[in-house]
């Protein structure tokens, strides 16, 4: 979980029982504490705090922010080169609705050294815009209750190739819309769990683990939070899709191969990604072109090496940039990069010198550029 931002979303109906809402908030409080203890971060929203008939809040963002405010500053265990650990994405209109009774908590969060607030431009209040920005900052989506908005956010995460973990809970939604929120998503995931998340090998049955994630009045909250955190820790790391020279008859091939096997593979693994390289790793489609673009479309990061300036590599780089994937670019020092590609941050490498120095140079580059914003937002 270290280095992953968990995006917690959802809400509850105003007429839901107070005891069930108390349990839901206790779960969020316990889960956020465990996430922080294990080196994880959070993506949240902020704004008003509507309360239901029972006087319990119908949203969970402020409950999670309580755990953020209570943690050490900076909270330990976060990778040094990764950007802010706790991220709030909100419209300026929502920021104006922060309740007076939450003012001190909000100030404590805003003053943290590991906190980042991303506000949408003035006048922008569309929830869809906020969701699109949240998905760029989150690594895993956890859904508790909610309605149409939570369901839409889940679809965005799935399309981006990021895991979605719905908790089965009969708490409704604050807007009383959608198909059932996390309950509906949980039931859907139960029959097609691989489309929601994949586990590392030897981690057991994904559907079996998912079936136990149910929030009820009888739930052992601490145990449920631990089970959720354990499951997230067993998620298969996101793909690092390799775009590189693969033609063995080209003069630059041996140099590129040496760089990838001795430097790139090691750093990619250290950064928490699973390598995916055409011709080496197991395909999921019979047609190679489908496999390339389907995997590229949902890659956690696209590792592009432009040595040899191959047309297919330039095309795949362009697709990744337009798709707003995270992109790390490199090329051999002898490469003459074409205009406009030469304006993109590119790690120029060679296979000369001690391996530990070459590893450090690429490791530092990777950490520095992994979280750059997309070219066009």
C-alpha positions in Angstrom: 0.0 0.0 0.0 3.0 2.3 0.5 2.8 5.1 -2.1 -0.8 4.4 -3.1 -3.5 7.1 -2.8 -6.8 5.5 -1.8 -9.8 7.6 -3.1 -12.7 7.2 -0.7 -16.1 8.1 -2.2 -19.8 7.6 -1.4 -22.6 8.9 0.8 -25.6 7.7 2.7 -29.3 8.5 2.6 -30.7 11.1 5.0 -33.3 8.6 6.3 -30.8 5.8 7.0 -30.7 4.5 10.6 -28.3 6.4 12.9 -26.8 3.1 14.2 -25.9 2.0 10.7 -24.4 5.4 9.9 -22.4 5.3 13.1 -20.9 2.0 12.0 -20.2 3.4 8.5 -18.3 6.4 9.9 -16.4 4.1 12.4 -15.3 2.0 9.4 -14.1 5.0 7.4 -12.2 6.3 10.5 -10.6 2.9 11.1 -9.7 2.3 7.5 -8.1 5.8 7.0 -6.0 5.2 10.1 -4.8 1.8 8.8 -4.1 3.3 5.3 -1.9 6.0 6.8 -0.1 3.5 9.1 0.8 1.4 6.1 2.2 4.2 4.1 -0.8 5.0 1.9 -2.3 8.3 1.0 -5.9 9.6 0.4 -7.9 11.4 -2.2 -11.0 13.1 -0.9 -13.5 15.9 -1.6 -14.6 18.7 0.7 -17.5 21.0 1.1 -20.7 21.0 3.2 -21.5 18.2 5.7 -25.2 17.4 5.3 -26.7 15.4 8.1 -29.6 13.0 8.1 -32.6 12.4 10.3 -30.3 10.8 12.8 -28.0 13.8 13.0 -25.1 11.7 11.6 -23.3 13.1 8.5 -24.3 11.7 5.2 -20.9 12.0 3.6 -17.5 10.6 4.8 -14.9 13.1 3.6 -14.7 15.0 6.9 -14.4 11.7 8.9 -11.4 10.8 6.8 -9.9 14.3 7.1 -10.0 13.9 10.9 -7.6 11.0 10.6 -5.4 13.1 8.3 -5.3 16.0 10.8 -4.4 13.6 13.7 -1.4 12.0 11.9 2.2 13.2 12.2 3.3 15.9 9.8 4.6 14.6 7.5 3.0 11.2 8.0 5.8 8.6 7.8 6.3 5.9 5.1 5.5 8.0 2.0 8.0 7.7 -0.9 10.2 10.8 -0.9 9.9 11.5 -4.6 6.1 11.2 -4.8 4.0 14.3 -4.6 1.5 15.2 -1.9 0.2 12.3 0.1 -3.2 13.7 1.0 -5.1 15.3 -1.9 -8.5 17.2 -1.9 -10.1 18.1 -5.2 -13.0 20.5 -4.9 -14.8 23.3 -6.7 -14.3 26.8 -5.3 -18.1 26.8 -4.6 -17.6 23.7 -2.4 -14.8 25.4 -0.6 -17.2 28.2 0.4 -19.5 25.7 2.0 -17.0 24.4 4.5 -19.0 24.3 7.8 -18.0 26.6 10.6 -17.7 23.6 13.0 -15.1 22.1 10.6 -13.0 25.3 10.2 -10.2 24.3 12.6 -10.0 20.8 11.1 -9.8 22.3 7.6 -7.1 24.7 8.6 -5.1 21.9 10.3 -5.2 19.9 7.0 -4.4 22.9 4.8 -1.3 23.7 6.8 0.2 20.2 6.5 3.4 19.8 4.5 2.0 16.6 2.9 -1.3 18.0 1.8 -2.4 19.4 -1.5 -5.6 21.2 -2.4 -6.6 21.2 -6.1 -9.4 23.7 -6.8 -11.2 23.9 -10.1 -11.4 27.2 -11.9 -13.7 29.9 -10.6 -17.3 29.2 -11.7 -16.8 25.5 -12.4 -19.1 23.4 -10.3 -19.7 20.4 -12.6 -19.2 17.1 -10.6 -17.9 15.4 -13.7 -15.0 17.8 -14.0 -14.1 17.2 -10.3 -14.2 13.4 -10.8 -11.9 13.6 -13.8 -9.4 15.5 -11.8 -9.7 13.2 -8.8 -9.0 10.1 -11.0 -5.7 11.6 -12.1 -4.6 11.8 -8.4 -6.0 8.5 -7.1 -4.6 5.0 -7.5 -7.5 2.9 -6.0 -11.2 3.8 -5.6 -13.1 2.6 -2.5 -16.8 3.0 -2.7 -19.1 3.1 0.3 -22.8 3.7 -0.4 -23.4 6.6 -2.9 -25.5 6.8 -6.0 -25.1 7.8 -9.6 -22.0 10.0 -8.9 -20.1 7.1 -7.2 -21.1 4.8 -10.0 -19.9 7.2 -12.7 -16.6 7.6 -10.8 -16.2 3.8 -10.7 -16.6 3.6 -14.4 -13.9 6.3 -14.9 -11.5 4.4 -12.7 -12.2 1.1 -14.5 -11.7 2.8 -17.9 -8.3 4.1 -16.6 -7.3 0.6 -15.6 -7.3 1.4 -11.9 -8.8 -0.9 -9.2 -12.3 -0.3 -7.8 -13.2 -1.8 -4.4 -16.9 -1.6 -3.6 -18.2 -2.3 0.0 -21.6 -4.0 0.2 -23.6 -1.6 2.3 -27.3 -0.9 2.5 -26.9 2.8 3.3 -28.4 4.4 0.2 -27.1 7.7 -1.2 -27.4 11.4 -0.2 -29.2 12.2 -3.5 -31.2 9.1 -3.6 -30.2 8.3 -7.2 -28.3 5.6 -9.1 -28.7 1.9 -9.1 -27.6 1.2 -5.6 -24.1 2.6 -5.3 -21.5 0.4 -3.7 -24.1 -2.4 -3.1 -24.8 -2.5 -6.9 -21.1 -2.3 -7.7 -20.3 -5.0 -5.3 -22.9 -7.4 -6.8 -21.6 -6.6 -10.2 -18.0 -7.1 -9.3 -18.9 -10.4 -7.6 -19.7 -11.9 -11.0 -16.8 -10.3 -13.0 -14.2 -9.5 -10.3 -11.3 -9.3 -12.7 -12.7 -6.2 -14.3 -12.6 -4.5 -10.9 -9.3 -5.6 -9.6 -6.6 -8.3 -10.0 -4.6 -9.9 -7.2 -0.9 -10.9 -7.1 -0.3 -14.6 -7.6 -0.8 -16.9 -4.5 -3.2 -14.3 -3.0 -6.3 -16.5 -3.1 -9.6 -16.0 -4.7 -10.4 -12.4 -5.6 -14.2 -13.1 -5.6 -13.8 -14.9 -2.3 -12.1 -11.9 -0.7 -14.6 -9.5 -2.1 -17.6 -11.5 -0.8 -16.6 -10.8 2.8 -16.5 -7.0 2.4 -19.9 -6.3 3.8 -20.9 -3.5 6.2 -23.7 -4.3 8.6 -24.8 -3.5 12.1 -23.0 -6.6 13.2 -19.7 -5.9 11.4 -16.4 -6.0 13.3 -15.2 -2.6 12.1 -11.5 -3.1 13.0 -11.4 -6.5 11.3 -13.2 -5.2 8.2 -10.8 -2.2 7.9 -7.9 -4.6 8.1 -9.4 -7.0 5.6 -9.8 -4.1 3.1 -6.3 -2.8 3.7 -4.9 -6.4 3.3 -6.8 -6.9 0.1 -5.5 -3.5 -1.4 -2.0 -4.6 -0.4 -2.4 -7.7 -2.5 -3.7 -5.9 -5.6 -1.5 -6.7 -8.6 0.7 -3.7 -9.3 -0.4 -1.5 -12.2 1.2 -2.2 -15.6 4.2 -0.3 -16.8 3.8 -0.6 -20.6 7.1 -0.6 -22.5 7.3 1.3 -25.8 10.8 0.5 -27.2 12.8 -0.8 -30.1 12.0 -4.5 -30.5 13.4 -5.3 -33.9 16.4 -7.5 -33.3 18.0 -6.7 -36.7 18.4 -3.0 -35.9 21.9 -1.9 -34.8 20.7 -0.2 -31.6 18.8 -3.2 -30.4 21.5 -4.7 -28.1 22.1 -1.4 -26.4 18.4 -0.8 -25.8 18.0 -4.4 -24.6 20.9 -4.0 -22.1 19.4 -0.7 -20.8 15.9 -2.2 -20.2 17.0 -5.5 -18.6 19.6 -4.0 -16.3 18.2 -0.6 -15.5 14.5 -0.1 -16.5 13.2 -3.5 -15.2 14.8 -2.9 -11.8 13.5 0.7 -11.3 10.0 -0.1 -12.6 9.7 -3.0 -10.1 11.0 -0.7 -7.3 8.4 1.9 -8.1 5.6 -0.7 -7.7 4.7 -1.5 -11.3 4.4 -4.7 -13.2 6.4 -4.8 -16.4 4.5 -5.4 -19.6 6.6 -5.8 -22.8 5.3 -7.2 -26.1 6.9 -10.5 -26.9 8.1 -11.2 -23.4 5.0 -11.0 -21.2 1.8 -13.1 -21.5 -0.8 -11.5 -23.9 -4.5 -11.4 -23.2 -5.6 -10.9 -26.8 -4.9 -13.0 -29.9 -4.3 -10.0 -32.2 -1.1 -8.1 -31.3 -2.4 -4.6 -32.3 -5.5 -5.0 -30.1 -3.2 -6.1 -27.2 -0.9 -3.1 -27.7 -3.6 -0.5 -27.6 -5.8 -2.1 -25.0 -2.9 -2.4 -22.6 -1.6 1.0 -23.4 -5.0 2.5 -22.9 -5.1 1.4 -19.3 -1.4 1.4 -18.3 -0.4 2.7 -14.9 2.6 4.3 -16.6 4.0 4.2 -20.1 7.8 3.8 -20.3 8.9 5.1 -23.7 12.3 4.8 -25.2 12.8 6.6 -28.5 16.2 5.1 -29.4 16.0 4.4 -33.1 13.1 6.8 -33.5 10.7 4.1 -34.7 7.4 5.3 -36.2 5.4 2.9 -34.0 7.0 4.2 -30.9 6.2 7.8 -31.8 2.6 6.8 -32.5 2.2 5.0 -29.1 3.8 7.9 -27.3 1.3 10.2 -28.9 -1.6 7.9 -27.9 -0.3 7.8 -24.3 0.0 11.6 -24.1 -3.5 12.1 -25.6 -4.8 9.5 -23.2 -3.3 11.4 -20.3 -1.3 8.4 -19.1 1.8 9.0 -16.9 4.8 8.8 -19.3 8.5 8.4 -18.7 10.6 9.0 -21.8 14.2 8.0 -22.5 16.6 7.6 -25.4 20.2 6.7 -26.0 22.6 9.7 -25.9 23.3 9.2 -29.6 19.7 9.6 -30.6 18.6 12.7 -32.5 15.1 13.3 -31.3 12.6 14.8 -33.8 10.9 18.1 -33.4 8.4 18.3 -31.2 9.5 15.2 -29.4 12.8 16.8 -28.4 10.9 19.3 -26.2 9.5 16.6 -23.9 11.6 15.7 -20.8 13.8 12.8 -21.9 16.4 10.8 -19.9 19.4 10.5 -22.2 21.3 7.3 -21.2 24.2 5.2 -22.2 25.5 1.9 -20.9 28.9 3.3 -19.8 30.0 3.5 -16.1 29.1 1.7 -12.9 25.7 0.1 -12.9 24.7 1.6 -9.6 25.2 5.1 -10.9 23.1 4.4 -14.0 20.4 2.9 -11.8 20.5 6.0 -9.6 20.2 8.4 -12.5 17.2 6.6 -14.0 15.6 6.1 -10.5 15.9 9.8 -9.8 14.5 10.7 -13.2 11.6 8.3 -12.8 10.6 9.6 -9.4 10.9 13.2 -10.6 8.6 12.9 -13.6 6.1 10.1 -12.7 3.5 12.6 -11.4 3.7 15.3 -14.0 0.3 16.7 -15.0 -1.0 15.9 -18.5 0.0 18.3 -21.3 -3.6 19.4 -21.8 -6.2 19.4 -18.9 
